[in-house]
Amino acid sequence: MADSVRDIGGVKVAFADRDGRPALSERDASDLVGLAMEHGAQWLAIPAERLGDEFFRLASGVAGLVTQKFVNYGVGLAVIGNIAEHLDRSKPLRDYVYECNRGRHVWFLESDVALEAKLEGR
């Protein structure tokens, strides 16, 4: 389920497979948190396409459910990829992403390189 585990700026990050099942439920979120913990990682990076449209439709509650699970277990979540199409359709999502990116637990980033820069600059 993890493509790789890397140390970035002294932080261990597990990278979830692009081809894994979508994270759409509390159990899926628990499995992803478990993946990070299994590898002793403080962060899990997951491709945005693994989250599916429901995650990015805030009214569905999926984003809150998934991100809260990570926060509760003290594991950072980095959503990696281009989510511009979702952002263009939803001001609440744009606000949510903006606030998350200001915090220390959930980030939405364009690439692994952006994640590296953010972790190294903490």
Solvent accessible surface area in square Angstrom, and as a share of the most:
residue,aa,sasa,rsa
1,M,100,0.45
2,A,29,0.22
3,D,96,0.50
4,S,44,0.28
5,V,50,0.28
6,R,83,0.30
7,D,102,0.53
8,I,7,0.03
9,G,52,0.50
10,G,57,0.55
11,V,8,0.05
12,K,83,0.35
13,V,0,0.00
14,A,0,0.00
15,F,16,0.07
16,A,3,0.03
17,D,40,0.21
18,R,147,0.54
19,D,135,0.70
20,G,26,0.25
21,R,123,0.45
22,P,65,0.41
23,A,1,0.01
24,L,78,0.39
25,S,46,0.29
26,E,90,0.40
27,R,177,0.65
28,D,19,0.10
29,A,0,0.00
30,S,45,0.29
31,D,45,0.23
32,L,3,0.01
33,V,4,0.03
34,G,32,0.31
35,L,10,0.05
36,A,0,0.00
37,M,102,0.46
38,E,132,0.59
39,H,61,0.27
40,G,48,0.46
41,A,6,0.05
42,Q,90,0.40
43,W,7,0.03
44,L,0,0.00
45,A,2,0.01
46,I,0,0.00
47,P,14,0.09
48,A,7,0.06
49,E,100,0.45
50,R,6,0.02
51,L,1,0.00
52,G,26,0.25
53,D,100,0.52
54,E,72,0.32
55,F,0,0.00
56,F,9,0.04
57,R,125,0.46
58,L,54,0.27
59,A,95,0.73
60,S,37,0.24
61,G,40,0.38
62,V,19,0.11
63,A,1,0.01
64,G,41,0.39
65,L,71,0.35
66,V,1,0.00
67,T,10,0.06
68,Q,93,0.41
69,K,29,0.12
70,F,0,0.00
71,V,58,0.33
72,N,102,0.52
73,Y,118,0.45
74,G,58,0.56
75,V,7,0.04
76,G,5,0.05
77,L,1,0.00
78,A,0,0.00
79,V,2,0.01
80,I,20,0.10
81,G,19,0.18
82,N,107,0.55
83,I,12,0.06
84,A,46,0.36
85,E,118,0.53
86,H,33,0.15
87,L,38,0.19
88,D,112,0.58
89,R,151,0.55
90,S,27,0.17
91,K,120,0.51
92,P,82,0.52
93,L,0,0.00
94,R,101,0.37
95,D,65,0.34
96,Y,56,0.21
97,V,13,0.08
98,Y,132,0.50
99,E,94,0.42
100,C,21,0.13
101,N,42,0.22
102,R,163,0.60
103,G,33,0.32
104,R,184,0.67
105,H,81,0.36
106,V,9,0.05
107,W,7,0.02
108,F,14,0.06
109,L,23,0.12
110,E,116,0.52
111,S,42,0.27
112,D,54,0.28
113,V,111,0.64
114,A,33,0.26
115,L,0,0.00
116,E,52,0.23
117,A,66,0.51
118,K,59,0.25
119,L,5,0.02
120,E,114,0.51
121,G,63,0.61
122,R,170,0.62
